[in-house]
Amino acid sequence: MGYPDSYYAATASGADAFPPLTESTEVETCIIGGGYAGLSTALGLVERGHKDVVLIDAEGIGFGCSGRNGGFAFGGFSLHEHGLIKAVGKEKARELYGFTTEGIELIRERIGKYDIDCDAIWDGVLLCNWFKDESILTDHRRFMADSFGVELDYIAPDELRETVKSHRYNGALVEKNAFHFHPLKYALALAAEAAKQGARLYSNTPATQIKADGPIKEVHTPNGTIRAKRIVIACGGYLEGLYKPLARASLPISTYVMVTEPLGARRDDAFTCQHAIYDTRFAFDYYRPLVDGRIMWGGRVATNLTEPKNLRDLLYQDLLKVYPQMEGVKVDYAWQGWMSWSAHKMPQIGEERPGVWYAQAFGGHGVAATNVAGDMLAAAIAENDKRYRKLADRFGLTSTFGPLGKIGAEVTYQYYMMRDRLKE
Ligand SMILES: Cc1cc2nc3c(=O)[nH]c(=O)nc-3n(C[C@H](O)[C@H](O)[C@H](O)COP(=O)(O)OP(=O)(O)OC[C@H]3O[C@@H](n4cnc5c(N)ncnc54)[C@H](O)[C@@H]3O)c2cc1C
């Protein structure tokens, strides 16, 4: 079963419940991609009584970002809230942002309803201020309350240092309704529930070609062809050239995670709270405590998809910059994932032509958004619900300009990093 050598893969079970497809089949809806976008569409369909669903993944279920991410279920998109208002105006921005808080609630609800064991820790997410300027937090807090109706609690620098023992930070804001969890356990549980309710799911089944011109779509795989009335393409940053109109509109971008050895009481030398934590820089660190006393630490982005040889050390050095007292801890796992990015930094969902649906480009802020987007597509397919268009009509399949777009993304990233260093 194809998974990276990650902490999540080592601590989740149930992946072998999904065998490869072995023969051709016919179905109403074929979903390509077993990340949250595809899985939430599948579950949303069967929950609505639309049972004739096949989902395939080229590797294991949750092989992509959905089984490797930081586990933060928090509000917002990759496009920052200020950018969102600039793009669509205050009223619409508030509505779109609301989709992501709805996404958090949907995950919370499914965890409860289906009794999903995914190591969820409900304490919320801390946004720590990396810079000396304290007005960054007070301004952001006011802005989020006024523009989005989101109430964030403020923690003053001295109070913060009682639980988060780093001199890097200058206060924090708490997003209380956010939480963090084991992303692969959750993905596999969504898959198991969709299967229980009637969907057919297959792993190690890559779509090698899509024929989408006629009323019946054909999805070719190594061991058979799936003929479907409609398809949903949800391949994230792993799409490659599978379907050109989608490939032209998205770029794969790498980001990285490591997990320390179990630290026991030593974890308290760094932070004693149970929150997931990130900071106010453009390229922020993101980390959280795991249920077995380890620290999961993530950060950095790159357009180069090759995993750096010194990945463990890069992330370990990032940890030491914030918590020098962690010198000497062992890193047990490190891995990368390929996120899918659009030029406008917003998700792309919709119907590309009759019977060809898609959900991609959730970037680095996709846990909540994928879950709600998949459910919106399920409502569109099963009930002709048009709510997905609130997102789809404004943020379409804009070109990323291939290699030029990659250079542009790299330059933008370096520019923002430099801006953060100057601010520092
Ligand atoms: C390291 C990392 C940390 C992150 N941390 C966070 C976080 O803490 N919070 C947050 O909100 N977001 C985070 N993200 C982003 C978030 O994980 C993603 O936005 C989200 O999971 C994307 O889901 P998806 O379903 O669109 O794609 P994916 O989960 O990538 O799923 C795509 C699936 O499609 C399959 N596939 C591809 N091609 C084919 C094919 N030809 N045939 C069949 N199957 C195919 C792949 O195997 C894959 O399983 C992180 C991402 C990474 C990489």
The ligand as a Gaussian input file, in Angstrom:
#p B3LYP/6-31G(d) Opt

LIG

0 1
 C        2.594000      18.763000       4.944000
 C        1.251000      19.433000       4.809000
 C        0.694000      20.069000       5.912000
 C       -0.577000      20.659000       5.798000
 N       -1.160000      21.131000       6.941000
 C       -2.437000      21.589000       6.894000
 C       -3.112000      21.932000       8.083000
 O       -2.605000      21.724000       9.186000
 N       -4.373000      22.452000       7.971000
 C       -4.980000      22.659000       6.763000
 O       -6.103000      23.186000       6.719000
 N       -4.368000      22.270000       5.617000
 C       -3.129000      21.718000       5.649000
 N       -2.525000      21.280000       4.502000
 C       -3.292000      21.321000       3.259000
 C       -4.378000      20.235000       3.188000
 O       -3.868000      19.023000       3.690000
 C       -4.839000      20.059000       1.728000
 O       -5.296000      21.310000       1.239000
 C       -5.968000      19.051000       1.576000
 O       -5.730000      17.880000       2.303000
 C       -6.134000      18.712000       0.083000
 O       -7.042000      17.650000      -0.053000
 P       -7.398000      17.083000      -1.490000
 O       -8.426000      16.052000      -1.295000
 O       -7.701000      18.225000      -2.400000
 O       -6.030000      16.463000      -2.047000
 P       -5.153000      15.234000      -1.517000
 O       -5.400000      14.953000      -0.098000
 O       -3.750000      15.513000      -1.925000
 O       -5.730000      13.985000      -2.317000
 C       -5.545000      13.795000      -3.679000
 C       -5.579000      12.295000      -3.933000
 O       -5.695000      12.069000      -5.337000
 C       -4.996000      10.894000      -5.647000
 N       -4.694000      10.883000      -7.095000
 C       -3.904000      11.734000      -7.778000
 N       -3.861000      11.395000      -9.073000
 C       -4.655000      10.303000      -9.211000
 C       -5.007000       9.478000     -10.325000
 N       -4.513000       9.698000     -11.545000
 N       -5.847000       8.426000     -10.123000
 C       -6.360000       8.175000      -8.876000
 N       -6.033000       8.936000      -7.796000
 C       -5.202000       9.981000      -7.960000
 C       -3.748000      10.971000      -4.788000
 O       -3.135000       9.704000      -4.609000
 C       -4.307000      11.591000      -3.510000
 O       -4.601000      10.597000      -2.532000
 C       -1.250000      20.680000       4.553000
 C       -0.669000      20.089000       3.444000
 C        0.566000      19.443000       3.563000
 C        1.161000      18.766000       2.380000

